[in-house]
Amino acid sequence: MPHAFAISTKDLDGLARDPRRVLSGTVGGVRYEARVVIADYGERIARHYGTPLPNAPVEFPFRHFGLRCELEAPVELRLYDASRVLCATTRDMIARFGPVSFTNAYLDPSARADGQRNIFPSLDFHYDRAPDQDNQYSLFFRDPFDAVQRAPRDSTTLVLANVAAYLQERKEGGDLSKFRSLHHLFEGEDIATLIDEILLEQRWSAPAGSGEIIVFDNRTVLHASYYNGKAGYPIGVRYLI
């Protein structure tokens, strides 16, 4: 039976005020903990690039970046309805914190079988949906019941805010005449030093048989595969309204 994941507006407000707080609750009778991944994200970006955030042709709505929700036992989550409309709580979480991930969580069988599986070239940061499309939310997932996806994945997924991509493109001497749908970035840089500073990494590294989900808004972030030696298997993908 699928369960809705709900965090109150009051608790989300509390996390925004104190991003080092760990929020706990239950879903489907299972305890979870939710925590901010990168606190004071705009300050970290400005410090890393040595410049105030630019008046760039991109949106930067975040004070803190990433919300990671870890469940103590596997739970089937209902994150969207039959019309593929993302639930209101998750939309609110994404609006406040950008990418939202769930560990020890999985979708119902019909949702896991539907849609597609993708893997992209390493470090090709892009958005999945054109600006005029209704389904701007991407949901990636690892199916714990699948013979391939039940194992941890070799490659990971990197997510960064559009403004950070803009500044990195400027640093690398790229074309800033428009914000493109794909930017190849960070080649030759030490990615490990950027994770949880500039980049959020969805590692897909929970133990065998664990479900993992990440969902984000293509209008505010870019994402890329990061091979770090191996490409790994294609991940499950849904596009939501």
C-alpha positions, 0 to 999 in steps of 0.5 A: 500500500503506498503512503503519502510523504508529508512534512508540515509547512511549520517544519519546513519553515524550521528547516529553512531557519536552521538548516543544521536541524534534523527533522524526524517523523513517520510515514507508513509507521516507519521513522524517517529523518530529513536533513538539508544537504547544503546549507547557505548555498548561495554564500558557498557559490559566491565564495567558490567563484569569488564573486557575488551571485550575478544578475544572470538570465537564470533563476536562483530561488534557494537559500539552502540546497537539497533535502535528503529523507532517509527511512529506517525501513522500506516504504512504498511512497505515493509521490504523484497521482494518476495524472502524474501530478506531483503531490503538494508537499513534495512540490513545496519541498522542491520549491524551497530546497531544490532536489529532494531525495528518499532512501529506502523508498520505492514506487508502486509496481505499475509506476516502476514498470512505466516510463523509461530508463536513462543514462547520460554522458558523464558531466553533461549538465542539462535539463530534461524538459523544454520550457513550454512543457507542462511536466517540468519535474523529473523523478529518478528512481532505483527499483529495489525489485529489479534484477539489475537496479537492486544493486548499487549503481556505479555512476551517480547523479550530480545536481546544481543550481542554474546560477552555479552552472552559469558561473562555471561556464563563465569560469571555463570560458564558455558561451554565455549569450544564452542559457543552453539546455546542455553544458559540459562542465567540471571536466578535469576538476576534482569533483570530490571537493565540490560535492556538498559545496557546489554540487549535490550528489545522488550516489545510488549507493544504498545496500542491495535491495534498497529503493532510492528516489530523487525528484527536482524541478528542471526550471531551477537546476541542471543535472548530469551523470557522473561516471567516476570510472564506470557508467553503471546501469540506466536509472528509472525516469518519470516526468511529472506535472 
